[in-house]
Amino acid sequence: ISERSLQYLRKVYQETGEIVRTPVCVGRPRILDSLDAHACIERQPDIYLTEMQDQLRETCSVEVSIATISRTIRRRGFTRKKVTRPSVEHDEDDRAAYKMLVGEHFQPEHLVFAD
């Protein structure tokens, strides 16, 4: 380790009491707070980006591009998958009966599944 590095580490330790300085956020401040986008998604999970842009303009007085909204919600961990509702015809009892029927009449090596 160089002498200059030791001087720097000593200075940081004297100022903060830690060896590592807390990173300072650099760059331009974000226009869109991720909490605003999160609130829009919580209210309406299947909202389109254009609709979210309109809501943010009306409720938060924030004018942002669709690309900015997309990056923000991706940063928050949301995916592009749309939430679907189970079909009306979906019946757990029928499904269980079908599984029993297949299990009784077919061996596992006779079944083929394709995606």
Helices and strands as residue ranges (DSSP letters): H 3-16, H 34-43, H 49-60, H 66-75, H 92-105, G 108-110
